[in-house]
């Protein structure tokens, strides 16, 4: 009698175990997934162009990364070229210009990040506090407009404005009693010219995403703060800035993840033999070695090294942001 009772109890206990409860649950059938896809086919049509763009122009070209490990000869093709392993990477690491390229690239990127990252935030906070009217619309138009100037036109404007003989900037300095400054031929001035011209061109456009984040702030928070006697600066500090923090973190992660991947077009257009000491960065070096000197494998190795560093920085910064806050890219 006791043994039967014990047997019954053990069977009941087995029925109550979590393991037995999970048995009836079934995974969704593929047919149901396919049915959902067919029901929402319009959404997949919208996604298709973006998917094809990244697949064709970003994933398929990754096939050519292997030339960084080969002595690539165009007539022999990728498979017909000799495998040399890490030879091109060693050549780059042992070269006399390796640390100069790293220093110039990081120097320009960090300088641009320090100056250019907070300015759109400050401008967005200022525009958010301004009343809607002619003044606000004028400021927005004036600050947004430089974004639409092409890189070639921008470089031409910089060279013309900063010319020691005919530039308007040096004419102004001369009128004030100063000597003309050779901005474009002095390596010490190149980083400042590059960064501040970029800030002038992109600050207004960068405020758009912050203004969009500020538009989501509940007006009742400001009304309650005003009733409690909070000043405008206190409301900005305790209401507006916390609303911008998630957006700021995401953009900071993306900027730090691209700190080594600065574009070469503007630098190349402003570059000359006199300022090469501070204007020669990894991007321009890859262009010079790969396209002008036809060192395809060596240029691919340098570019791959640059991309790997960016990927490591992006993953590291994202993990730090994920641990320190609730905001991250993934």
For each residue, the residues with C-beta under 8 A, 3 or more apart:
1: 4 5
2: 5 6
3: 6 7
4: 1 7 8
5: 1 2 8 9
6: 2 3 9 10
7: 3 4 10 11
8: 4 5 11 12
9: 5 6 12 13
10: 6 7 13 14
11: 7 8 14 15
12: 8 9 15 16
13: 9 10 16 17
14: 10 11 17 20
15: 11 12 20
16: 12 13 20 21
17: 13 14 20 21
18: 21 22
19: 22 23
20: 14 15 16 17 23
21: 16 17 18 24
22: 18 19 25
23: 19 20
24: 21
25: 22
26: 29
27:
28: 32 33
29: 26 32 33
30: 33 34
31: 34 35
32: 28 29 35 36
33: 28 29 30 36 37
34: 30 31 37 38
35: 31 32 38 39
36: 32 33 39 40
37: 33 34 40 41 44
38: 34 35 41
39: 35 36
40: 36 37 43 44
41: 37 38 44 45
42: 45 46
43: 40 46 47
44: 37 40 41 47 48
45: 41 42 48
46: 42 43 49
47: 43 44 50 51
48: 44 45 51 52
49: 46 52 53
50: 47 53 54
51: 47 48 54 55
52: 48 49 55 56
53: 49 50 56 57 58
54: 50 51 57 58 59
55: 51 52 58 59 60
56: 52 53 59 60
57: 53 54 60 61
58: 53 54 55 61 62
59: 54 55 56 62
60: 55 56 57 63
61: 57 58 64
62: 58 59 65
63: 60 66 78
64: 61 67 78 300
65: 62 68 300 304
66: 63 69 70 78
67: 64 70 72 78 81 296 297 300
68: 65 88 89 297 300 301 303 304
69: 66 83 84 85 86 88 297 301
70: 66 67 78 81 82 83 84 297
71: 81 82 84 87 297
72: 67 76 78 81 296 297 300
73: 76 80 81
74: 77 296
75:
76: 72 73 80 81
77: 74 80 81
78: 63 64 66 67 70 72 81
79:
80: 73 76 77
81: 67 70 71 72 73 76 77 78 297
82: 70 71
83: 69 70
84: 69 70 71 87 88 297
85: 69
86: 69 89 90
87: 71 84 90 91
88: 68 69 84 91 92 297 298 300 301 302
89: 68 86 92 93 301 305
90: 86 87 93 94
91: 87 88 94 95 298 301
92: 88 89 95 98 298 301 302 305
93: 89 90 98
94: 90 91 98
95: 91 92 98
96: 100
97: 100 101 280 285
98: 92 93 94 95 101 102
99: 102 103
100: 96 97 103 104 277 280
101: 97 98 104 105 280 281 282 285
102: 98 99 105 106 282
103: 99 100 106 107
104: 100 101 107 108 278 279 280 281
105: 101 102 108 109 260 262 281 282 283
106: 102 103 109 110 259 260
107: 103 104 110 111 191 278
108: 104 105 111 112 191 194 195 262 267 281
109: 105 106 112 113 259 260 262
110: 106 107 113 114 259
111: 107 108 114 115 191 195
112: 108 109 115 116 194 195 198 199 262
113: 109 110 116 117 255 256 259
114: 110 111 117
115: 111 112 118 119 195 196 199
116: 112 113 119 120 195 198 199 202 203 206
117: 113 114 120 121 251 252 255
118: 115 121 122
119: 115 116 122 123 199 203 206
120: 116 117 123 124 202 203 204 206 207 210
121: 117 118 124 125 210 244 248
122: 118 119 125 126
123: 119 120 126 127 143 203 204 207
124: 120 121 127 128 207 210 211 214 244
125: 121 122 128 129 210 214 236 240 241 244
126: 122 123 129 130
127: 123 124 130 136 139 140 207 211
128: 124 125 211 214 240
129: 125 126 232 236
130: 126 127 133 135 136 139
131: 135 136
132: 136 137
133: 130 136 137
134: 137 138
135: 130 131 138 139
136: 127 130 131 132 133 139 140
137: 132 133 134 140 141
138: 134 135 141 142
139: 127 130 135 136 142 143
140: 127 136 137 143 144 204
141: 137 138 144 145
142: 138 139 145 204
143: 123 139 140 146 203 204 205 207
144: 140 141 147 148 204 205 208
145: 141 142 148 149 204
146: 143 149 154 200 201 202 204
147: 144 201 202 204 205
148: 144 145
149: 145 146 153 154 157 201
150: 153 154
151: 154 155 265 266 269
152: 155 156 269
153: 149 150 156 157
154: 146 149 150 151 157 158 197 201 266
155: 151 152 158 159 266 269 270
156: 152 153 159 160
157: 149 153 154 160 161
158: 154 155 161 162 184 193 197 270
159: 155 156 162 163 184 270
160: 156 157 163 166 167
161: 157 158 167 168 169
162: 158 159 167 169 170 183 184 193
163: 159 160 166 167 170 184
164: 167 170 180 181 182 183
165: 170 180
166: 160 163 171
167: 160 161 162 163 164 170 171 183
168: 161 171 172
169: 161 162 172 173 183
170: 162 163 164 165 167 173 174 180 181
171: 166 167 168 174 175
172: 168 169 175 176
173: 169 170 176 178 179 180 181
174: 170 171 177 178 179 180
175: 171 172
176: 172 173
177: 174
178: 173 174 181
179: 173 174
180: 164 165 170 173 174
181: 164 170 173 178 186 189
182: 164 185 186 189
183: 162 164 167 169 186 189 193
184: 158 159 162 163 189 190 193 270 272 274 275
185: 182 272 274 275
186: 181 182 183 189 190 274 275
187: 190 274 275 276 277 278 279
188: 278
189: 181 182 183 184 186 192 193 275
190: 184 186 187 193 194 270 275 278 279
191: 107 108 111 194 195 278
192: 189 195 196
193: 158 162 183 184 189 190 196 197 270
194: 108 112 190 191 197 198 266 267 270 279
195: 108 111 112 115 116 191 192 198 199
196: 115 192 193 199 200
197: 154 158 193 194 200 201
198: 112 116 194 195 201 202 266
199: 112 115 116 119 195 196 202 203
200: 146 196 197 203
201: 146 147 149 154 197 198
202: 116 120 146 147 198 199 205 206
203: 116 119 120 123 143 199 200 206 207
204: 120 123 140 142 143 144 145 146 147 207
205: 143 144 147 202 208
206: 116 119 120 202 203 209 210
207: 120 123 124 127 143 203 204 210 211
208: 144 205 211 212
209: 206 212 213 247 251
210: 120 121 124 125 206 207 213 214 244 247
211: 124 127 128 207 208 214 215
212: 208 209 215 216
213: 209 210 216 243 244 246 247
214: 124 125 128 210 211 217 240 243 244
215: 211 212
216: 212 213 243
217: 214 221 222 239 240 243
218: 221
219: 222 223
220: 223 224
221: 217 218 224 225 239
222: 217 219 225 226 235 239
223: 219 220 226 227
224: 220 221 227 228
225: 221 222 228 230 234 235 238 239
226: 222 223 229 230 235
227: 223 224
228: 224 225
229: 226
230: 225 226 234 235 238
231: 234 235
232: 129 235 236
233: 236 237
234: 225 230 231 237 238
235: 222 225 226 230 231 232 238 239 240
236: 125 129 232 233 239 240 241
237: 233 234 240 241
238: 225 230 234 235 241 242
239: 217 221 222 225 235 236 242 243
240: 125 128 214 217 235 236 237 243 244
241: 125 236 237 238 244 245
242: 238 239 245
243: 213 214 216 217 239 240
244: 121 124 125 210 213 214 240 241 247 248
245: 241 242 248 249 325 327
246: 213 249 250 327
247: 209 210 213 244 250 251
248: 121 244 245 251 252
249: 245 246 252 253 321 325 327 328
250: 246 247 253 254 327 329
251: 117 209 247 248 254 255
252: 117 248 249 255 256 317 321
253: 249 250 256 257 314 317 318 321 328 329
254: 250 251 257 258 314 329
255: 113 117 251 252 258 259
256: 113 252 253 259 313 314 317
257: 253 254 310 311 313 314 317 318
258: 254 255 261 262 310 314
259: 106 109 110 113 255 256 262 310 313
260: 105 106 109 282 306 309 310 313
261: 258 283 306 307 310
262: 105 108 109 112 258 259 267 281 283
263: 266 267 283
264: 267 268 281 283 284 286 287
265: 151 268 269
266: 151 154 155 194 198 263 269 270
267: 108 194 262 263 264 270 271 279 281 283 284
268: 264 265 271 284 287
269: 151 152 155 265 266
270: 155 158 159 184 190 193 194 266 267 275 279
271: 267 268 275 276 279 280 284
272: 184 185 275 276 279
273: 276
274: 184 185 186 187
275: 184 185 186 187 189 190 270 271 272 278 279
276: 187 271 272 273 279 280
277: 100 187 280
278: 104 107 187 188 190 191 275
279: 104 187 190 194 267 270 271 272 275 276 284
280: 97 100 101 104 271 276 277 284 285
281: 101 104 105 108 262 264 267 284 285
282: 101 102 105 260 285 286 302 303 306
283: 105 261 262 263 264 267 286 287 306
284: 264 267 268 271 279 280 281 287 288
285: 97 101 280 281 282 288 289 302
286: 264 282 283 289 290 299 302 303 306
287: 264 268 283 284 290 291 292
288: 284 285 291 292 293
289: 285 286 292 293 295 298 299 302
290: 286 287 293 294 295 296 298 299 300 303
291: 287 288 294 299
292: 287 288 289
293: 288 289 290
294: 290 291
295: 289 290 298 299
296: 67 72 74 290 299 300
297: 67 68 69 70 71 72 81 84 88 300 301
298: 88 91 92 289 290 295 301 302
299: 286 289 290 291 295 296 302 303
300: 64 65 67 68 72 88 290 296 297 303 304
301: 68 69 88 89 91 92 297 298 304 305
302: 88 92 282 285 286 289 298 299 305 306
303: 68 282 286 290 299 300 306 307
304: 65 68 300 301 307 308
305: 89 92 301 302 308 309
306: 260 261 282 283 286 302 303 309 310
307: 261 303 304 310 311
308: 304 305 311 312
309: 260 305 306 312 313
310: 257 258 259 260 261 306 307 313 314
311: 257 307 308 314 315
312: 308 309 315 316
313: 256 257 259 260 309 310 316 317
314: 253 254 256 257 258 310 311 317 318 329
315: 311 312 318 319
316: 312 313 319 320
317: 252 253 256 257 313 314 320 321
318: 253 257 314 315 321 322 328 329 330
319: 315 316 322 323 328
320: 316 317 323 324
321: 249 252 253 317 318 324 325 327 328
322: 318 319 325 328
323: 319 320
324: 320 321
325: 245 249 321 322 328
326:
327: 245 246 249 250 321
328: 249 253 318 319 321 322 325
329: 250 253 254 314 318
330: 318
